Amino acid sequence: MKQRNEYSIEEHAKFDFLDAQARFELQLFKDRERWIKESSMSAYFQSTRIKAAFARQIILWEHRELGQTVKMIANDLEIPRETISRIVTECHAAGYIYRNLDPDYQRYWLPSEKLVDDMAKYAEYIAITWLNSGFYESSSIYPELIKYREMKRKA
């Protein structure tokens, strides 16, 4: 392995970004473990990657007026309908989602206000944690180098 002073600027940027990402995701892991103990909703949606993806899919702004059907969610997530149907049943029973009351859209599911609020708080937590970590400043050059490389490639 090269010595630290033997790396190019791009390699330094890449490894700084890798380090920042790893530290950030380790912090997320620790916080998620704590939230699982404190919140039944967090415990549910953090229990599998599919349930976490479902929560993100169900709160998408573009679907918040009418909602989404099991088929729509299954297609978007590329997950079997049976799996999504089970998650919908569990989430409905827990009060995380509810059925659209419009007779023309009764097969459509909407997120509860609590789910939307919790996901909004999580998004704010992500942004604040990343900015406050100090890693943003030390690792932001690598994405810019990638963007520059792509611009050069397309030119």
C-alpha positions as CSV (number, residue, x, y, z in Angstrom):
1,M,0.0,0.0,0.0
2,K,1.2,3.5,-0.8
3,Q,2.4,5.9,1.8
4,R,0.0,8.8,2.4
5,N,2.3,11.3,0.7
6,E,2.4,9.2,-2.5
7,Y,-1.3,9.6,-3.3
8,S,-2.5,12.0,-6.0
9,I,-4.9,14.8,-5.1
10,E,-7.8,12.8,-6.5
11,E,-6.8,9.8,-4.4
12,H,-6.6,11.9,-1.3
13,A,-10.0,13.3,-2.0
14,K,-11.4,9.8,-2.6
15,F,-10.0,8.4,0.6
16,D,-11.1,11.5,2.6
17,F,-14.6,11.0,1.2
18,L,-14.5,7.3,2.0
19,D,-13.4,8.0,5.6
20,A,-16.1,10.7,6.0
21,Q,-18.8,8.4,4.6
22,A,-17.7,5.5,6.9
23,R,-17.7,7.7,10.0
24,F,-21.0,9.2,9.1
25,E,-22.6,5.8,8.5
26,L,-21.2,4.5,11.7
27,Q,-22.8,7.4,13.5
28,L,-26.1,6.6,11.8
29,F,-25.8,3.0,12.8
30,K,-25.3,4.0,16.5
31,D,-28.2,6.4,16.4
32,R,-30.5,3.9,14.6
33,E,-29.8,1.4,17.3
34,R,-30.8,3.9,20.0
35,W,-34.0,4.9,18.1
36,I,-35.0,1.2,17.7
37,K,-35.0,1.0,21.5
38,E,-36.9,4.3,21.9
39,S,-39.6,4.0,19.2
40,S,-41.7,1.2,18.0
41,M,-42.1,2.9,14.6
42,S,-38.3,3.2,14.2
43,A,-38.0,-0.4,15.4
44,Y,-40.5,-1.5,12.7
45,F,-39.1,0.4,9.8
46,Q,-35.4,-0.2,10.7
47,S,-35.9,-3.9,11.0
48,T,-35.4,-4.6,7.3
49,R,-34.1,-2.8,4.3
50,I,-37.4,-3.4,2.5
51,K,-39.5,-1.9,5.3
52,A,-37.1,1.1,5.3
53,A,-37.6,1.5,1.5
54,F,-41.4,1.1,2.0
55,A,-41.4,4.0,4.4
56,R,-39.5,6.2,1.9
57,Q,-41.7,5.2,-1.0
58,I,-45.0,5.8,0.9
59,I,-44.1,9.3,1.9
60,L,-43.1,10.5,-1.6
61,W,-44.6,13.9,-2.2
62,E,-45.9,13.0,-5.7
63,H,-48.2,10.3,-4.1
64,R,-49.3,12.2,-1.0
65,E,-52.6,13.4,-2.5
66,L,-54.1,10.1,-3.7
67,G,-51.7,7.5,-2.2
68,Q,-50.3,4.4,-3.8
69,T,-51.7,0.9,-4.4
70,V,-49.8,-2.3,-3.3
71,K,-49.1,-2.9,-7.0
72,M,-47.7,0.6,-7.5
73,I,-45.4,0.2,-4.5
74,A,-44.3,-3.3,-5.5
75,N,-43.5,-2.1,-9.0
76,D,-41.6,0.9,-7.9
77,L,-39.5,-1.0,-5.3
78,E,-39.2,-4.1,-7.5
79,I,-40.4,-6.3,-4.6
80,P,-43.1,-9.0,-4.8
81,R,-46.6,-7.8,-4.2
82,E,-47.1,-10.4,-1.5
83,T,-44.3,-8.8,0.5
84,I,-45.7,-5.3,0.1
85,S,-49.2,-6.5,0.9
86,R,-47.9,-8.0,4.2
87,I,-46.1,-4.7,5.0
88,V,-49.3,-2.7,4.2
89,T,-51.4,-4.9,6.5
90,E,-48.8,-4.5,9.3
91,C,-48.5,-0.7,8.8
92,H,-52.2,-0.2,8.6
93,A,-52.8,-2.2,11.8
94,A,-50.1,0.0,13.5
95,G,-51.6,3.2,12.3
96,Y,-48.6,4.2,10.1
97,I,-50.7,4.3,7.0
98,Y,-54.4,4.6,6.1
99,R,-56.7,3.9,3.2
100,N,-57.7,6.7,0.9
101,L,-61.3,7.5,1.9
102,D,-62.3,8.6,-1.7
103,P,-64.5,5.8,-3.1
104,D,-62.6,6.0,-6.4
105,Y,-59.3,5.4,-4.6
106,Q,-60.0,3.0,-1.8
107,R,-57.2,0.7,-2.9
108,Y,-54.7,3.6,-2.4
109,W,-52.7,3.9,0.8
110,L,-51.5,7.1,2.4
111,P,-48.9,7.8,5.0
112,S,-50.1,8.9,8.5
113,E,-49.2,12.4,9.5
114,K,-46.9,10.9,12.2
115,L,-45.0,8.8,9.6
116,V,-44.5,11.9,7.4
117,D,-43.4,14.0,10.4
118,D,-41.0,11.3,11.6
119,M,-39.5,10.9,8.2
120,A,-39.1,14.7,7.9
121,K,-37.3,14.8,11.3
122,Y,-35.1,12.0,10.0
123,A,-34.2,14.0,6.9
124,E,-33.4,17.0,9.0
125,Y,-31.3,14.8,11.3
126,I,-29.3,13.5,8.3
127,A,-28.6,17.0,7.0
128,I,-27.6,18.4,10.3
129,T,-25.5,15.4,11.3
130,W,-23.7,15.5,8.0
131,L,-23.1,19.3,8.2
132,N,-22.1,19.2,11.9
133,S,-19.8,16.3,11.5
134,G,-17.2,18.4,9.8
135,F,-16.8,15.7,7.2
136,Y,-18.8,17.7,4.6
137,E,-16.0,20.3,4.3
138,S,-13.2,17.7,4.3
139,S,-14.8,15.4,1.8
140,S,-16.8,17.6,-0.6
141,I,-14.0,17.9,-3.2
142,Y,-14.3,14.2,-4.3
143,P,-17.9,14.5,-5.6
144,E,-16.9,17.8,-7.4
145,L,-13.9,15.9,-9.0
146,I,-16.3,13.2,-10.2
147,K,-18.6,15.9,-11.6
148,Y,-15.7,17.5,-13.3
149,R,-14.5,14.2,-14.8
150,E,-18.0,13.5,-16.2
151,M,-18.2,17.0,-17.7
152,K,-14.8,16.4,-19.4
153,R,-15.9,13.0,-20.6
154,K,-19.1,14.4,-22.2
155,A,-17.3,17.3,-23.8
